[in-house]
Amino acid sequence: MPSLGADMQAGILSEWCKKPGDPVKSGDIIAVVETDKGAIEVEVYSTGTMGRILVAEGEKVPVGTVLALIEEGRSAAPTPPAAAPPPPIVQDLAASRPIVQAPAPPPAVQAPAPPPVVQAPAAPPPPSSVPAPAEPTSAPLSSPPQIHASPAARHRARELEIDLAGVTGSGRHGDVVRSDVDLAAAGRVHPGPTAPPTAAPAPGPTPAPPDAAPPTTPQSPGTPTASIRRAIASAMARSNREIPHYYLSLGIDLRQALAWLGARNAARPVEGRVLPAALLLHAVAHTLPQFPELNGTWSDDAFHPAPTVNLGVAIALRSGGLVNPCIHDAASLDLDATMSGLADLVSRARAGRLRASELGEGTITVTNLGDLGVDETYGVIYPPQVALVGFGRIAPQPVAVDDMLAVHPVVRMTLAADHRASDGHRGGMFLSAVARFLQEIA
Amino acid sequence: MTPLRAHIAAALSPVAPEADLGTVDPRAPLRPQLDLDSMDFLRLLAGLKQRLGIDIPEGDYGKVATLDALEAYLTARGAGLGAQSEGADGAHP
């Protein structure tokens, strides 16, 4: 079970995309897991044959648990766990070694924590449920036909040992959302109109009809929103608690860069055009290698510089909340590849089909609120990263050119950085270097 | 809904599934009404090109800012004449 962020402790294996005996190659999607951040695709990092599956669909296991074995090479011989322990499918697992080496036959051994994951009354996922993420909500992935509940609601129901079948849903299409479970739990403990911790849209303890979905407010604790909100809350609270931020800002004259980009786009069909947002990402990615103290992670009281720039991009979801998947090794990409990487991330983020490696491996994050018209943004670092770059809108601003006043398009770039890992001096040099990159690209 | 508007709605739907053109003021800027960022807008244009074969060049973005303007622009460029030429149109003004 891959870690998809510092705050993730467990995930639910909602679907296997490969079965034992299937050939797999590096990069294949082999499973879908359900987390606070929605449904996430798990990739495999080696090539071979799908071996034994150790975690059944519907099972919840802690981060680090081996999900399945991959038999490397092409030997069709079904050599089970014996000799060399096959590599774990996920690199990023803390507790892997002991688990892999113990060739204990029953998969039940995998879960050191809560042995039988039974309480879930909503357990058996349809074996062949085809994920059809037409809408940004991806909750239905593993939903059994009868009970529609968000991942967060299921999670919460397990925590509180609530039977989802008895919970009235208030989400879209009557889906059970987390606050419904809280409400049900509150009713169980002390019946009465005690306000649940979250904003309570329900006016009183009325036992609403089973499938009337009262759309109090369209943005009420919607299915994916509630769980994403919770993930954001925990990461951001931790950031402000633990990270001593410092903030810097620089206005960058984009006249030449945008003129260059405009001329380049004019000759291209719509699919080939590059947005200014991608140009800014490109500039950050290509400048960062000179500033390793901004690109990496802080853990165990030490900074760990990252070997590549895995550029996290904060993407707002239309249903509310945001995710920040990354573009791997962005410093190696040219401008067009950066643009297609960004377009791909945005469309998959909104369709709820991100991959595990994209969510867990970012080394810095960029947030661009320019389309909203804000001038600048001072971000909150996404732990365990150590820096967050913000861009505001590109707007005409008075600038001094030689001794004259001119009006040029200007963007305000900000840096929020972890003072444990870097100092303002280097942070300032980084901003200047990005500005230079953009002014010289033309 | 006019056939052209139906095409626009269809091109919009993968980008902003919850968007409803029926609630849009056709004479006011489209993007803020539907909360479309620059990437969303680009994807909308790509969808329109796929359906109508009309590629709206970047220099013309200012001419398609409202729903009415977008329809007028597409009509002037030949949409709705029955011809669904597949990507035949270039980026000439």
Interface residues (C-beta under 8 A of the other chain):
Chain A: A134 E135 P136 G262 N265 A266 A267 R268 P269 V270 E271 R273 L275 P276 A277 A316 R318 S319 L342 A343 V346 S347 D371
Chain B: A16 P17 E18 D35 D37 S38 M39 L42 R43 L45 A46 K49 D55 I56 P57 E58 G59 G87 A91
